Amino acid sequence: MDPVLVLVFGVFCLLLLSFWRQNSGRGKLPPGPAPLPIIGNILQLDVKDISKSFTSFSKVYGPVFTLYLGMKPAVVLHGYEAVKEALVDNGEEFSGRGKLAIPEKTNKGLGILFSNGKHWKEMRRFSLMTLRNFGMGKRSIEDRVQEEARCLVEELKKTNGSPCDPTFILGCAPCNVICSIIFQNRFDYNDQSFLTIMRRFNENTRIMSSPWIQICNVFPAFLDFPGSHNRLIKNVSQMRTYVLEKIKEHQASLDINNPRDFIDCFLIKMEQKQQAQP
């Protein structure tokens, strides 16, 4: 068979499949603009001013409408009343999170930010309780903040009043407060491990806000192609390796009666759950 005919037939079948999948579920969803096969409503969005596009759609379809990002439907809540009704008045029913390709690839649906259901509720409850025990939201955390403020001032003094860009150093300070809760100790601003953590976090934040990542979330097949998402995935993997090394260090010196930081509390909680299992 002519390769061109095979290609045309394959594209035609793909378009039919996309059209069928989009239309088969539309009856169960709020109204919205008719999507195109495969790309959905992407061409109907003003990427430079998404909020303007949402406002225009809400005038036609109401405060709750459906958009297709590629072949994936997304229900949009537009306006204060719609958001309040869903996330406040019916917060329990709307507490779940949709699956995104990048978080699924990097975190496997685990953690706090992108997990769902019972696992998310347990992790959130444990994390809030543990962070409060270590001073979050209380005056006791002031000691950590004041210590870091003193270190920040000393670091700024090293510039001797010469012009400098303080952005990175100012970002290190709150990160160090968090590290002191998770890893027990703060890092020196010149510590190579700390600098590497900051570099990877900053790089991942930049990559996550790029248009390419949004394309990968809409079309997961692109994850198999070269792109900045591979750098993001590598950074996450390297940070996970570093944290696992810290966890092993904590396991070797763990005192269940005297937890030192968030990792110790997590290890103790895991041990308690294992002992509770039949």
Helices and strands as residue ranges (DSSP letters): H 3-26, G 42-44, H 50-61, E 64-69, E 72-77, H 80-84, I 85-89, H 101-107, H 117-133, G 139-141, H 142-157, H 167-182, H 192-208, H 211-218, G 220-224, H 228-252, H 262-276
